[in-house]
Amino acid sequence: MKDPLFLDTSCFIYLLENHSRFALPLRSIFSDIGKEKIQAVTSVVTVAEVLVKPVELNRNDLVTKYHELFTTVKSLSVVAPSYNTARLAAVIRAAYRFTLSDSFQLALAKEHNCKTFLTNDDRLISRNTCPPMVGWKSDIFPKKKDSYTRTAGRQTGNKSSLSVADGFFFGNKRQ
């Protein structure tokens, strides 16, 4: 199996809360995760972050959806930090001045051999110096819900389709 993909918090929020611009492309990735074509990793930091608004708004339906996703998808691992993770997060935070939660996410991605880190966090993407840092650029996402068709990375008209495999959607950074 290929190296696992680390999914940052925004991936789950955009998917489950049906973001008008980002949900559709993420459905393809999550479909491949569900079919066990992709091994994905996220963390307990993500779980805590995604649940804040639904809990605050008393949206038990969303809390349940998140719980089901995190606990039932076999090829999605939710990992927790250790003492060594905390040390690595401190090194990342000192070097790049990321937030503590972002530093933990990156440290966990590194510990779990994720060569790809999928995020839409401009603070992380703009640094582009901290492996396994990669992200998506919002300009490659469709402007309208039906603008793109996923066809294994081939061109459809004058627009590229989105594909996990071809690196158009995101790329790999090897150490």
MOBEL-V424759 format. One record per pair of residues at least 4 apart in sequence whose C-alpha atoms are under 7 Angstrom apart, sorted by the first residue. I is the first residue (numbers start at 1). J is the second residue. D is the distance in whole Angstrom. If there is no record, write none. Layout:
i->(I | I)
j->(J | J)
d->(D | D)
This chain:
i->(3 | 3 | 3 | 4 | 4 | 4 | 4 | 4 | 4 | 5 | 5 | 5 | 5 | 5 | 5 | 5 | 6 | 6 | 6 | 6 | 6 | 6 | 6 | 6 | 7 | 7 | 7 | 7 | 7 | 7 | 7 | 8 | 8 | 8 | 8 | 9 | 9 | 9 | 9 | 10 | 10 | 10 | 11 | 11 | 12 | 13 | 13 | 14 | 14 | 14 | 14 | 15 | 15 | 15 | 15 | 18 | 19 | 20 | 21 | 21 | 21 | 21 | 21 | 22 | 22 | 23 | 24 | 25 | 26 | 27 | 28 | 29 | 29 | 30 | 31 | 32 | 32 | 32 | 33 | 33 | 33 | 33 | 33 | 34 | 34 | 36 | 39 | 39 | 40 | 40 | 40 | 41 | 41 | 41 | 42 | 42 | 42 | 42 | 43 | 43 | 43 | 43 | 43 | 44 | 44 | 44 | 44 | 45 | 45 | 46 | 47 | 48 | 51 | 51 | 52 | 53 | 54 | 54 | 54 | 54 | 54 | 55 | 59 | 60 | 61 | 62 | 63 | 64 | 65 | 66 | 67 | 68 | 69 | 70 | 81 | 81 | 81 | 82 | 83 | 84 | 85 | 85 | 85 | 85 | 86 | 86 | 87 | 88 | 88 | 89 | 89 | 89 | 89 | 90 | 91 | 92 | 92 | 93 | 93 | 93 | 93 | 93 | 98 | 98 | 99 | 100 | 101 | 102 | 103 | 104 | 105 | 106 | 107 | 108 | 109 | 109 | 110 | 110 | 114 | 115 | 115 | 115 | 115 | 116 | 116 | 116 | 116 | 116 | 116 | 117 | 117 | 117 | 117 | 118 | 118 | 118 | 119 | 119 | 120 | 120 | 121 | 122 | 123 | 125 | 125 | 125 | 128 | 128 | 131 | 131 | 132 | 132 | 133 | 134 | 134 | 134 | 135 | 136 | 136 | 142 | 142 | 143 | 148 | 149 | 150 | 150 | 150 | 151 | 152 | 153 | 153 | 153 | 153 | 153 | 154 | 154 | 155 | 155 | 155 | 156 | 156 | 162 | 162 | 163 | 163 | 164 | 167)
j->(113 | 114 | 115 | 38 | 39 | 40 | 41 | 113 | 114 | 39 | 40 | 41 | 114 | 115 | 116 | 117 | 40 | 41 | 42 | 109 | 114 | 116 | 117 | 118 | 11 | 40 | 41 | 42 | 117 | 118 | 119 | 42 | 46 | 118 | 119 | 13 | 46 | 49 | 50 | 14 | 119 | 120 | 15 | 119 | 16 | 17 | 50 | 18 | 19 | 22 | 23 | 19 | 23 | 26 | 27 | 23 | 23 | 145 | 141 | 142 | 143 | 144 | 145 | 26 | 141 | 27 | 145 | 162 | 30 | 31 | 32 | 33 | 164 | 34 | 35 | 36 | 37 | 38 | 37 | 38 | 39 | 40 | 75 | 73 | 75 | 75 | 75 | 76 | 75 | 76 | 77 | 76 | 77 | 78 | 46 | 77 | 78 | 79 | 47 | 78 | 79 | 80 | 105 | 48 | 78 | 79 | 80 | 49 | 101 | 50 | 51 | 52 | 55 | 63 | 56 | 57 | 58 | 59 | 60 | 62 | 63 | 59 | 63 | 64 | 65 | 66 | 67 | 68 | 69 | 70 | 71 | 72 | 73 | 78 | 85 | 86 | 108 | 86 | 87 | 88 | 89 | 104 | 107 | 108 | 90 | 104 | 91 | 92 | 107 | 93 | 103 | 104 | 107 | 94 | 95 | 96 | 103 | 97 | 98 | 99 | 100 | 103 | 102 | 103 | 103 | 104 | 105 | 106 | 107 | 108 | 109 | 110 | 111 | 112 | 113 | 114 | 114 | 132 | 132 | 132 | 172 | 173 | 174 | 132 | 133 | 134 | 171 | 172 | 173 | 132 | 133 | 134 | 135 | 134 | 135 | 136 | 135 | 136 | 135 | 136 | 125 | 126 | 127 | 133 | 134 | 135 | 133 | 134 | 173 | 175 | 173 | 174 | 173 | 170 | 171 | 172 | 170 | 169 | 170 | 147 | 148 | 147 | 161 | 161 | 161 | 162 | 163 | 161 | 163 | 160 | 161 | 162 | 163 | 166 | 160 | 161 | 159 | 160 | 161 | 160 | 161 | 168 | 169 | 168 | 169 | 169 | 171)
d->(7 | 6 | 6 | 7 | 5 | 5 | 7 | 7 | 5 | 6 | 5 | 6 | 5 | 7 | 5 | 6 | 6 | 5 | 6 | 6 | 6 | 6 | 5 | 6 | 6 | 7 | 6 | 5 | 6 | 5 | 7 | 7 | 7 | 6 | 5 | 7 | 5 | 7 | 7 | 6 | 7 | 7 | 6 | 7 | 6 | 6 | 6 | 6 | 5 | 6 | 5 | 7 | 5 | 6 | 7 | 5 | 5 | 7 | 7 | 6 | 6 | 7 | 6 | 6 | 7 | 6 | 7 | 7 | 6 | 6 | 6 | 6 | 7 | 6 | 6 | 6 | 5 | 6 | 6 | 5 | 6 | 7 | 6 | 6 | 7 | 6 | 5 | 6 | 6 | 5 | 6 | 6 | 5 | 6 | 7 | 6 | 5 | 6 | 7 | 5 | 5 | 6 | 7 | 6 | 6 | 6 | 6 | 6 | 7 | 6 | 6 | 7 | 6 | 6 | 6 | 6 | 6 | 5 | 7 | 6 | 6 | 6 | 7 | 6 | 6 | 6 | 6 | 6 | 6 | 6 | 6 | 6 | 6 | 7 | 5 | 7 | 7 | 6 | 6 | 6 | 6 | 7 | 6 | 6 | 6 | 7 | 6 | 6 | 6 | 6 | 5 | 5 | 5 | 6 | 6 | 6 | 6 | 5 | 5 | 7 | 7 | 6 | 6 | 6 | 6 | 6 | 6 | 6 | 6 | 6 | 6 | 6 | 6 | 6 | 6 | 5 | 6 | 7 | 7 | 5 | 6 | 6 | 6 | 6 | 7 | 6 | 7 | 5 | 7 | 6 | 6 | 5 | 6 | 6 | 5 | 7 | 5 | 6 | 6 | 6 | 6 | 6 | 7 | 7 | 6 | 6 | 6 | 7 | 6 | 6 | 6 | 7 | 7 | 7 | 6 | 7 | 6 | 6 | 6 | 6 | 6 | 7 | 6 | 6 | 5 | 5 | 7 | 6 | 5 | 7 | 5 | 6 | 5 | 6 | 7 | 6 | 6 | 5 | 6 | 6 | 6 | 7 | 6 | 7 | 6 | 6 | 5)
